[in-house]
Amino acid sequence: MDDKKIFVGNGIEKFDGNLVSVSVCLSDLPAEHIQTGKNGKKYINLNVQKRQNGADQYGKTHYLAVDTWKPEAKKEVVTPEDDLPF
């Protein structure tokens, strides 16, 4: 799995940290991470994370990155009962 983050936006803390207002750059959203839900709508999983070094030069305190985590495929285990010839 690729650990490289895909940055797609920024956020700023407001109201003494009770709100984080974010902007998402739709052009930066990779199509391969957009999923179709059971309801037929399109979704993308994002992580909002606080900047480690405080606010940047524009006052942005948070960033958005695509959540690229995917569960590992299940391995099928063959038990001796499954391998019987009859």
MIDOSE-1310 file (N, C-alpha, C; in nm, 2 decimals, decimal comma, always signed):
residues 86
mddk	+0,08/-0,12/+0,00/+0,00/+0,00/+0,00/+0,09/+0,12/+0,00; +0,05/+0,22/-0,08/+0,13/+0,35/-0,09/+0,09/+0,44/+0,03; +0,20/+0,48/+0,11/+0,17/+0,56/+0,22/+0,18/+0,71/+0,19; +0,20/+0,75/+0,06/+0,20/+0,88/+0,02/+0,06/+0,95/+0,03
kifv	+0,06/+1,06/+0,10/-0,07/+1,13/+0,12/-0,11/+1,20/-0,01; -0,24/+1,20/-0,04/-0,30/+1,28/-0,15/-0,37/+1,40/-0,09; -0,31/+1,51/-0,09/-0,37/+1,63/-0,03/-0,48/+1,69/-0,12; -0,59/+1,72/-0,06/-0,70/+1,78/-0,14/-0,77/+1,90/-0,09
gngi	-0,71/+1,96/+0,02/-0,77/+2,08/+0,08/-0,71/+2,12/+0,20; -0,77/+2,23/+0,26/-0,72/+2,29/+0,39/-0,84/+2,32/+0,47; -0,81/+2,35/+0,60/-0,91/+2,39/+0,69/-0,85/+2,49/+0,79; -0,95/+2,56/+0,86/-0,91/+2,66/+0,96/-1,00/+2,64/+1,08
ekfd	-0,93/+2,64/+1,20/-1,01/+2,63/+1,32/-1,08/+2,76/+1,35; -1,20/+2,75/+1,40/-1,28/+2,87/+1,43/-1,35/+2,85/+1,57; -1,40/+2,95/+1,63/-1,48/+2,95/+1,75/-1,41/+2,87/+1,86; -1,28/+2,91/+1,89/-1,21/+2,84/+1,99/-1,19/+2,69/+1,97
gnlv	-1,18/+2,65/+1,85/-1,16/+2,51/+1,82/-1,28/+2,42/+1,81; -1,40/+2,48/+1,82/-1,53/+2,41/+1,82/-1,57/+2,38/+1,68; -1,51/+2,44/+1,58/-1,54/+2,42/+1,44/-1,42/+2,42/+1,35; -1,41/+2,33/+1,26/-1,31/+2,34/+1,16/-1,37/+2,36/+1,02
svsv	-1,35/+2,47/+0,96/-1,41/+2,50/+0,83/-1,31/+2,46/+0,72; -1,36/+2,37/+0,63/-1,26/+2,32/+0,53/-1,31/+2,35/+0,39; -1,21/+2,35/+0,30/-1,23/+2,37/+0,15/-1,17/+2,24/+0,09; -1,24/+2,18/-0,01/-1,20/+2,07/-0,08/-1,18/+2,10/-0,22
clsd	-1,06/+2,07/-0,28/-1,04/+2,09/-0,42/-1,09/+1,97/-0,50; -1,21/+1,99/-0,56/-1,27/+1,87/-0,63/-1,18/+1,83/-0,75; -1,10/+1,92/-0,81/-1,01/+1,88/-0,92/-0,90/+1,78/-0,87; -0,86/+1,79/-0,74/-0,76/+1,70/-0,69/-0,81/+1,57/-0,64
lpae	-0,94/+1,54/-0,64/-0,99/+1,42/-0,59/-0,96/+1,31/-0,70; -0,89/+1,21/-0,66/-0,86/+1,10/-0,76/-0,98/+1,01/-0,79; -1,01/+0,99/-0,91/-1,13/+0,91/-0,95/-1,13/+0,77/-0,89; -1,01/+0,71/-0,88/-1,00/+0,57/-0,84/-1,04/+0,56/-0,69
hiqt	-1,05/+0,67/-0,61/-1,09/+0,66/-0,47/-1,23/+0,70/-0,45; -1,30/+0,74/-0,56/-1,44/+0,77/-0,55/-1,52/+0,64/-0,55; -1,61/+0,62/-0,46/-1,68/+0,49/-0,45/-1,83/+0,52/-0,47; -1,90/+0,42/-0,52/-2,05/+0,43/-0,53/-2,11/+0,36/-0,41
gkng	-2,19/+0,43/-0,33/-2,26/+0,37/-0,22/-2,38/+0,28/-0,26; -2,44/+0,21/-0,17/-2,55/+0,13/-0,19/-2,67/+0,21/-0,24; -2,67/+0,34/-0,21/-2,78/+0,43/-0,25/-2,75/+0,49/-0,39; -2,64/+0,45/-0,46/-2,61/+0,50/-0,59/-2,53/+0,63/-0,59
kkyi	-2,52/+0,69/-0,47/-2,45/+0,82/-0,46/-2,30/+0,80/-0,46; -2,22/+0,90/-0,50/-2,07/+0,89/-0,50/-2,01/+0,95/-0,37; -1,91/+0,87/-0,32/-1,85/+0,91/-0,19/-1,70/+0,90/-0,21; -1,63/+0,98/-0,12/-1,48/+0,97/-0,11/-1,45/+0,98/+0,04
nlnv	-1,37/+0,90/+0,09/-1,33/+0,91/+0,23/-1,21/+1,00/+0,25; -1,23/+1,10/+0,34/-1,12/+1,20/+0,36/-1,08/+1,20/+0,51; -0,96/+1,23/+0,53/-0,91/+1,25/+0,67/-0,88/+1,40/+0,69; -0,93/+1,45/+0,80/-0,90/+1,59/+0,83/-0,80/+1,58/+0,95
qkrq	-0,69/+1,64/+0,93/-0,58/+1,63/+1,03/-0,53/+1,77/+1,07; -0,50/+1,79/+1,19/-0,44/+1,91/+1,24/-0,29/+1,92/+1,20; -0,25/+2,04/+1,15/-0,11/+2,06/+1,11/-0,02/+2,05/+1,24; +0,09/+1,98/+1,22/+0,18/+1,95/+1,34/+0,25/+2,08/+1,38
ngad	+0,28/+2,17/+1,28/+0,36/+2,29/+1,31/+0,27/+2,41/+1,33; +0,15/+2,40/+1,36/+0,06/+2,51/+1,38/+0,01/+2,56/+1,25; -0,05/+2,68/+1,25/-0,10/+2,74/+1,13/+0,00/+2,78/+1,03; -0,04/+2,76/+0,90/+0,06/+2,80/+0,79/+0,05/+2,95/+0,77
qygk	+0,11/+3,00/+0,66/+0,12/+3,14/+0,63/-0,02/+3,20/+0,60; -0,11/+3,12/+0,57/-0,25/+3,17/+0,54/-0,35/+3,14/+0,66; -0,29/+3,10/+0,77/-0,38/+3,07/+0,89/-0,45/+2,94/+0,89; -0,41/+2,85/+0,79/-0,47/+2,72/+0,78/-0,42/+2,63/+0,89
thyl	-0,51/+2,57/+0,97/-0,46/+2,49/+1,09/-0,48/+2,34/+1,06; -0,55/+2,30/+0,96/-0,58/+2,16/+0,93/-0,56/+2,14/+0,78; -0,54/+2,01/+0,74/-0,54/+1,97/+0,60/-0,63/+1,85/+0,58; -0,66/+1,83/+0,45/-0,75/+1,72/+0,41/-0,66/+1,63/+0,32
avdt	-0,68/+1,50/+0,34/-0,61/+1,40/+0,26/-0,70/+1,29/+0,23; -0,69/+1,23/+0,11/-0,77/+1,11/+0,08/-0,74/+1,00/+0,17; -0,84/+0,93/+0,22/-0,81/+0,81/+0,30/-0,80/+0,69/+0,21; -0,67/+0,65/+0,19/-0,64/+0,55/+0,09/-0,64/+0,41/+0,15
wkpe	-0,68/+0,39/+0,28/-0,67/+0,26/+0,34/-0,78/+0,17/+0,28; -0,73/+0,05/+0,26/-0,83/-0,06/+0,21/-0,80/-0,18/+0,29; -0,91/-0,26/+0,32/-0,89/-0,38/+0,40/-0,82/-0,48/+0,32; -0,74/-0,57/+0,38/-0,67/-0,68/+0,31/-0,77/-0,78/+0,27
akke	-0,75/-0,84/+0,15/-0,84/-0,94/+0,10/-0,84/-1,06/+0,20; -0,95/-1,12/+0,22/-0,96/-1,24/+0,30/-0,90/-1,36/+0,23; -0,82/-1,43/+0,31/-0,76/-1,56/+0,26/-0,85/-1,67/+0,29; -0,88/-1,76/+0,19/-0,97/-1,87/+0,22/-0,88/-1,98/+0,28
vvtp	-0,93/-2,04/+0,39/-0,85/-2,14/+0,46/-0,92/-2,27/+0,43; -0,85/-2,37/+0,38/-0,90/-2,50/+0,35/-0,88/-2,59/+0,47; -0,99/-2,64/+0,52/-0,98/-2,73/+0,64/-0,98/-2,87/+0,59; -0,93/-2,97/+0,67/-0,92/-3,11/+0,63/-1,06/-3,16/+0,59
eddl	-1,17/-3,12/+0,66/-1,30/-3,17/+0,62/-1,34/-3,13/+0,48; -1,29/-3,01/+0,44/-1,33/-2,96/+0,30/-1,25/-3,04/+0,20; -1,15/-3,11/+0,23/-1,06/-3,18/+0,14/-1,09/-3,33/+0,12; -1,20/-3,37/+0,18/-1,24/-3,51/+0,18/-1,28/-3,55/+0,04
pf	-1,25/-3,67/-0,01/-1,29/-3,71/-0,15/-1,43/-3,76/-0,16; -1,51/-3,76/-0,05/-1,65/-3,81/-0,06/-1,74/-3,71/+0,00
